[in-house]
Amino acid sequence: MKKITIAIDGFSSTGKSTLAKQLAKHLGYIYVDTGAMYRAIALFAMQNNFISKDSLDTESLLKALPNIKLQFQFNANLGYAEMYLNEVNVEKEIRTIEVSSFVSRIAEISEVRSKLVEQQQEMGKNKGIVMDGRDIGTVVFPDAELKIFMTSSPETRAQRRYDELQAKGDVVSFEEVLQNVQERDYIDTHRTDSPLVMAEDAIEIDNSYLTREEQFTAVLLLSEEIINS
């Protein structure tokens, strides 16, 4: 059975990672959450006081970039790979609302994108991979056999994100989450380097009113059509 590359792009909190994990598990493919890579660098910038609400010390971050080691390590108990930053598991730390508020600004930096895109392309050189992010179908794998672009209303996405954070015990308001979603949408779609756009040959899925299973079934069918063609 031939292996393909599946690229899943879209706005924040559209469930890209959930879908990608489901597909990878079902197909026996490698799953890569590129957002986790950008989040890890945002966390590194926070830890080293390179970024705050009002400032970003890009020069210091770029000097430190060669010393930032990112790894995905599979956790058999969870069934997916977790993000490690310089040998430390940061999977929980990178999912906070604070990291979310900084990650799009980090992702705007061309040198950061260049470093991570190179790593991502290396991960997928043998196909059999599901990768989600903002520029997978347009920049990382422009020749991917299947490209999905996911979207839904900002309010729907904010509610999903708010529910996730509440379940984790994070103290945050819905208004704060909605503002974060809207700010990230603006930055992601207006940045100079690799802005979030739908690839011409991508299939758009608005999952505002789809369950996770309905979404998974639809994309799995698309995947199997290509794999078996």
Secondary structure, DSSP 8 states (H G I E B T S, - for coil): ----EEEEEESTTSSHHHHHHHHHHHHT-EEEEHHHHHHHHHHHHHHTT-B-SS-B-HHHHHHHGGG--EEEEEETTTTEEEEEETTEE-TTGGGSHHHHHHHHHHHT-HHHHHHHHHHHHHHTTT--EEEEESSIIIII-TT-SEEEEEE--HHHHHHHHHHHHHHTT----HHHHHHHHHHHHHHHHH-SSS-----TT-EEEE-TT--HHHHHHHHHHHHHHHHT-
